[in-house]
Structures are given as C-alpha cells and as structure tokens.
Amino acid sequence: MNTLQIRRTAIAVAAAALLPFSLAACSDSGDTKAAPPAAGDEAKTGASNPMDDSMTGDKPFGAACAGVPEEGAGSFDGMAKDPVATAASNNPALSTLVAAVKQAGLVDTLNNAKDITVFAPTNDAFAKIPKADLDKVLADKEHLTKILTYHVVGQRLTPKQLENGSFETLQKGMVDTAGSGEAYKVNDTSNVVCGNVKTANANVYIVDTVLMPK
C-alpha cells in the first residue's frame, strides 16, 4: 500500500509540474499569432512617411493664392503650361510687373530661360513705391532691367531651399531668404504671399514688396 501511494503521489506531482508548461506553450502559440499587428505598426510608420513627403512642398501656398482663378490660363494649371512671362500676364495681380518686363524688353529673356525662380512683386508691391519714383524707374530702361533681373534666380528653388538661403540673381547681386512652412521672407523685407507657383520654365514666389539690388 505504501508503494502504491508513493506512485500515485509521484504521478500527481509530475502532472502538477507539467501543467504550467502546457499552459505556457498554449500561451506562446497565441502570442505567435498576435505578431502580425506589430508588423502592421511597422508598415504604418514606413508607408506614411513617403506619402507625407510626396504631399509636401509640391503645391502653391499662401493667403494670396486664394485670388488665383480656378480655371483658365490664369489658374495654377494654366500657368504651369506657359513660360513665366506669359503665365504672369494671365494673372491680374501681376499686371504692373508684366508692364515693367515689357518696358525693359525682358519678355523673351524670361520666357526662353530654363529652370529659373522669379520673385514676382504684386501690383500692391509696386504701389508702395511713390508714383514719381516708379515713373522715373520705368523710364530708365537700364535701371529697370537691373531691378527686374534682381528678382530672378538661375535655378528652380523649392520652399525647403528658401528656409535659410542665399542665391545669386541674374543681376549678379544676392538675395537672402528665410522662413519655414508657409511663411517666408526675401531680404527680410518682402513676404511671400503666394509661393511655389509652377510655370513651364520657372518656380514663382509672389511677394508683397519690390526687391532693390544691394
């Protein structure tokens, strides 16, 4: 009887000892099935970043962009099909600039240039200049050409490049840019009011103050 009792006790102890391991094994197999959500988390971070990158820095931005027509030659899509001087002529807010470009004989120069950036002053920007002074500038083709070519950089600039940049202009002077997001300044005096506008041969940043060569 003692031997039988000892065997029964040993079997009970062994079963008790094995039970936790069996439960643990079941638990582990359940964890293995739960692993894919972790992969999903990884995919979430990996897939969202490229999408974010492709969606940023590619569209026009700024308060003044709301005044651009939604359709036609003066719309963003329409401007993207024309060279920069032609595209600007279809934007009513740039009529003074277009008149100045024609006066200086720069239409063909700008239209035939490849991969440039134009900081384009609005009509309101030119209106900040006293009329007598503006008329004097418009009448002096050489001086006018220097001012207008100072607004042109010989490469397409992205908003990222404007964050802290210094660029040589066609006039051979330098323009400095600073900012981030949708707020940028040129030479610390002129604000970009509608930026990253694409034309067939240029990136255009519409500004609220005429830039003067340093």
C-alpha positions as CSV (number, residue, x, y, z in Angstrom):
1,M,0.0,0.0,0.0
2,N,2.8,2.4,0.8
3,T,4.4,1.8,-2.5
4,L,1.1,2.4,-4.4
5,Q,0.5,5.6,-2.5
6,I,4.0,6.8,-3.3
7,R,3.5,6.1,-7.0
8,R,0.1,7.9,-7.0
9,T,1.7,10.9,-5.2
10,A,4.6,11.0,-7.7
11,I,2.2,10.9,-10.7
12,A,0.1,13.8,-9.2
13,V,3.3,15.8,-8.5
14,A,4.5,15.2,-12.1
15,A,1.2,16.3,-13.6
16,A,1.1,19.4,-11.4
17,A,4.6,20.2,-12.6
18,L,3.8,19.7,-16.3
19,L,0.6,21.7,-16.3
20,P,2.1,25.2,-16.2
21,F,4.4,24.3,-19.1
22,S,1.5,23.1,-21.1
23,L,-0.4,26.3,-20.4
24,A,2.7,28.3,-21.3
25,A,3.1,26.5,-24.6
26,C,-0.5,27.4,-25.4
27,S,0.1,30.9,-24.4
28,D,3.2,31.2,-26.6
29,S,1.3,29.8,-29.7
30,G,-1.3,32.5,-29.1
31,D,1.4,35.2,-29.0
32,T,2.8,34.0,-32.2
33,K,-0.5,34.5,-33.9
34,A,-0.7,38.0,-32.5
35,A,2.7,39.0,-34.1
36,P,1.3,40.4,-37.4
37,P,-0.1,43.6,-35.8
38,A,3.4,44.5,-34.8
39,A,4.3,44.2,-38.5
40,G,1.3,46.4,-39.2
41,D,2.7,49.1,-36.9
42,E,6.0,48.9,-38.8
43,A,4.1,49.3,-42.1
44,K,2.2,52.2,-40.7
45,T,5.3,54.2,-40.0
46,G,7.1,53.0,-43.1
47,A,4.2,53.7,-45.6
48,S,3.1,57.1,-44.2
49,N,6.4,58.9,-44.4
50,P,6.8,58.5,-48.2
51,M,3.2,59.7,-48.7
52,D,3.8,62.7,-46.4
53,D,7.0,63.5,-48.3
54,S,5.2,63.4,-51.7
55,M,2.4,65.6,-50.5
56,T,4.5,68.3,-49.0
57,G,6.3,71.1,-50.9
58,D,4.6,70.5,-54.2
59,K,1.6,72.8,-54.2
60,P,1.2,76.6,-54.1
61,F,0.7,78.1,-50.7
62,G,-0.1,81.4,-49.1
63,A,-3.0,83.7,-48.5
64,A,-2.8,85.4,-51.9
65,C,-3.2,82.1,-53.7
66,A,-6.9,82.3,-53.0
67,G,-7.2,85.1,-55.6
68,V,-5.9,82.9,-58.4
69,P,-8.6,81.8,-60.8
70,E,-9.6,78.2,-60.5
71,E,-9.8,77.7,-64.3
72,G,-8.3,79.1,-67.4
73,A,-4.9,80.4,-68.4
74,G,-4.5,82.4,-65.2
75,S,-5.2,79.3,-63.0
76,F,-2.3,77.3,-61.5
77,D,-2.9,74.6,-64.1
78,G,-3.0,77.1,-66.9
79,M,0.2,78.9,-65.7
80,A,2.0,75.6,-65.5
81,K,1.6,75.2,-69.3
82,D,3.1,78.6,-70.2
83,P,6.6,80.1,-69.8
84,V,6.9,82.5,-66.9
85,A,6.4,85.9,-68.6
86,T,3.3,84.7,-70.5
87,A,2.0,83.0,-67.3
88,A,2.4,86.2,-65.3
89,S,0.5,88.1,-68.0
90,N,-2.6,86.0,-67.3
91,N,-2.5,86.9,-63.6
92,P,-4.3,90.3,-63.0
93,A,-2.4,90.8,-59.7
94,L,0.9,91.0,-61.6
95,S,-0.1,93.4,-64.4
96,T,2.3,96.2,-63.2
97,L,5.2,93.6,-63.2
98,V,4.3,92.5,-66.7
99,A,4.2,96.0,-67.9
100,A,7.6,96.6,-66.4
101,V,9.0,93.4,-68.0
102,K,7.7,94.6,-71.4
103,Q,9.1,98.1,-70.9
104,A,12.6,96.6,-70.1
105,G,12.4,94.2,-73.1
106,L,12.7,91.1,-70.9
107,V,9.7,89.0,-72.1
108,D,11.8,86.8,-74.4
109,T,14.6,86.6,-72.0
110,L,12.4,85.3,-69.2
111,N,10.3,83.0,-71.5
112,N,13.3,81.4,-73.0
113,A,15.3,80.9,-69.8
114,K,15.4,77.3,-68.4
115,D,14.7,76.4,-64.8
116,I,14.6,79.8,-63.1
117,T,12.9,81.2,-60.0
118,V,11.1,84.5,-60.1
119,F,10.2,86.6,-57.1
120,A,7.2,88.4,-58.6
121,P,6.0,91.6,-56.9
122,T,2.3,92.2,-56.9
123,N,0.6,95.4,-58.1
124,D,0.3,96.4,-54.4
125,A,4.0,95.9,-54.0
126,F,4.7,98.4,-56.8
127,A,2.1,100.7,-55.3
128,K,4.3,101.1,-52.2
129,I,6.8,103.0,-54.3
130,P,5.9,106.7,-54.7
131,K,4.4,107.3,-58.1
132,A,7.1,109.8,-59.1
133,D,9.9,107.4,-58.2
134,L,8.1,104.5,-60.0
135,D,7.6,106.5,-63.1
136,K,11.3,107.5,-63.1
137,V,12.4,103.9,-62.8
138,L,10.0,102.8,-65.6
139,A,11.5,105.5,-67.8
140,D,15.1,104.3,-67.2
141,K,15.4,101.0,-69.1
142,E,18.9,100.2,-67.7
143,H,17.9,100.8,-64.1
144,L,14.6,99.0,-64.6
145,T,16.4,96.0,-66.1
146,K,18.7,95.8,-63.0
147,I,15.8,95.8,-60.6
148,L,13.8,93.2,-62.6
149,T,16.7,90.8,-63.1
150,Y,17.5,91.1,-59.4
151,H,14.2,89.3,-58.9
152,V,15.3,86.3,-60.9
153,V,17.5,83.4,-59.7
154,G,19.0,81.0,-62.3
155,Q,17.6,77.8,-60.7
156,R,14.3,76.4,-59.6
157,L,14.1,76.9,-55.9
158,T,11.9,74.8,-53.6
159,P,10.3,76.0,-50.4
160,K,12.9,73.9,-48.5
161,Q,15.7,75.8,-50.1
162,L,14.2,79.1,-49.0
163,E,14.3,78.2,-45.3
164,N,17.8,79.6,-45.0
165,G,19.2,80.5,-48.4
166,S,21.4,83.0,-50.3
167,F,21.2,83.0,-54.1
168,E,22.9,84.9,-56.9
169,T,20.4,86.7,-59.2
170,L,20.6,87.3,-62.9
171,Q,21.6,90.9,-61.9
172,K,24.6,89.3,-60.2
173,G,23.5,90.5,-56.7
174,M,22.5,88.2,-53.9
175,V,19.0,87.6,-52.4
176,D,18.7,86.1,-48.9
177,T,15.7,84.0,-47.9
178,A,14.4,82.7,-44.6
179,G,11.3,81.1,-43.1
180,S,9.5,77.7,-42.9
181,G,6.2,76.1,-43.5
182,E,4.2,78.7,-45.5
183,A,5.9,81.8,-44.1
184,Y,9.0,83.1,-46.0
185,K,10.8,86.4,-46.3
186,V,13.1,87.7,-49.0
187,N,15.9,90.1,-47.9
188,D,14.0,90.3,-44.5
189,T,11.7,92.9,-46.1
190,S,9.4,91.1,-48.6
191,N,6.9,88.5,-47.7
192,V,6.0,85.5,-49.9
193,V,2.2,85.8,-50.3
194,C,1.7,83.0,-52.8
195,G,4.6,80.6,-53.2
196,N,5.7,77.6,-55.2
197,V,3.7,78.5,-58.3
198,K,4.9,76.4,-61.2
199,T,5.2,77.6,-64.8
200,A,6.6,75.8,-67.8
201,N,10.1,77.1,-67.1
202,A,10.1,78.6,-63.6
203,N,9.1,78.4,-60.0
204,V,7.3,81.7,-58.9
205,Y,7.1,83.2,-55.5
206,I,4.7,86.2,-55.5
207,V,6.0,88.8,-53.0
208,D,4.5,91.9,-51.4
209,T,7.4,94.3,-51.7
210,V,9.7,95.1,-54.7
211,L,13.3,94.0,-54.1
212,M,16.0,96.5,-54.6
213,P,19.5,95.4,-55.6
214,K,22.0,95.6,-52.8
